[in-house]
């Protein structure tokens, strides 16, 4: 501990020693890559359920099995599993680290609100949508149910008027009514969340730079993918720039340069060069699907999350890193389940998941 004040270390040890030990023990229950590969090779949804029943997800599958089956059962269990883990993490998180941890968990509010808005836009029923709701953020399960019960996009937006998301969404309603394009509403939810996420991390807190770097990398990914989707759909530079989120590491000049690219191919070429995504560039050249770019960028964020978890000592960085890895695990399972539902060959499913 040369050069480190003994008193400061003692204070941090008292605050974070127990919580960091607990969360590192929770990391041991993350599903190993070998088990993820077993799910990829599984013959169907029922076999995936059998595999999950031999993991930490077992208790989350039991009760919902009375109401759900197949892919819906897995979706519901994944949400309940995350809620259980989030509550456990919050139970031992030191008070000074709570703002950072709660802010990261609020990402699931973004996921839930986008899911509900998209469901209303597409005309999906509550029964179809409910298994996908994950009440792990700031909204309670009861609040999410009330929002889910709204019959239209307009009513969902109205139900959010008393929240931080309401004002930005309300401004976009007239445009939605004219164009029936829901994407600006979905982007507005993400913009609101990420614009305040970086600010929620106390600058002087332990590992603040690592946590902020992780968040900024995620913002960069969101911006890059919004630009690529916009170029693929033929959106104007002005439209694309209106979708972008402030707070990342990519400069305004770089984002404008990508948005000004002559088409999706040129934009992908610039992104792959910027991030050194040689394998993703080759996959795009063969398929012209930007999913390969998205997967490569996701992997970079998760690798950064893993480094945060491994190098953080007596700080909230260990807790935040774990939450990112748990999110990645759940997203991998979802990709596998969706692939099995649509009859996607294992080798293709394997290409979409992010193994750390």
Secondary structure, 3 states (H helix, E strand, C coil): CCCCCHHHHHHHHHHHHHHHHHHHHHHCCCCCHHHHHHHHHCCCHHHHHHHHCCCCCHHHHHHHHHCCCHHHHHHHHHHHHHHHHHHHHHHHCCHHHHHHHHHHHCHHHHHHHHHHHHHHHHCCCHHHHHCCCCCCCCCCHHHHHHHHCCCCHHHHHHHCCCCCCHHHHHHHHHHHHHHCCCHHHHHHHHHHHHHHHHHHCCCCCCCHHHHHHHHHHHHHHHHHHHHHHHHHCCCCHHHHHHHCCCCCCCCHHHHHHHHCCCCHHHHHHHHHHHHCCHHHHHHHHHHCCCHHHHHHHHHHHHHHHHHHHHHCCCCCHHHHHHHHHHHHHHHHHHHHHHHHHCCCCHHHHHHHCCCC
